[in-house]
Amino acid sequence: MTSPTTKDDAGQLCVPTLIDGQPVWLPSSSASFPVTSAAQQKVIHHAQTATADIGVRAADAAWATFKSYRRSAAGDRRRMLLRAAELFEERAAEGSARQMAETSCDEGWAAFNVHGSAGFCRSAAAAVDEALRGSVLPAESGNMHLALKEPIGPVLQIIP
């Protein structure tokens, strides 16, 4: 299992906050909390808390990414989503193991989540063209109106 964890200043295994794919560490182990497995009845690692500054940095990074993404071609979006699906499946065992350790769910539920995530990515990839297609709509005045679909901003994700 690959690990995004590292040791904090107290020597505890800790999962950092990630912004733009890079770990952002707070300077003290007092900024982390234990993640306890109910099934194992033990602390499996620590997770870092976030400050308001880290929250703003994350929101700014999401907005910057979104501005680039909204200009991307449908084919590029489809490739990104299909690659995400591949990664979910390539790392299914790791993803399932993490879910079982952190949430104490059974193997069937963890596998359902991992493979479901891959399926959702593939469904979204298949719908990219339709999502970007505009429509010509008749108006009451007899004129035609062009309606374009436009993404408006990033979405918050909180992953357990």
Disulfide bonds with the S-S distance in Angstrom:
none
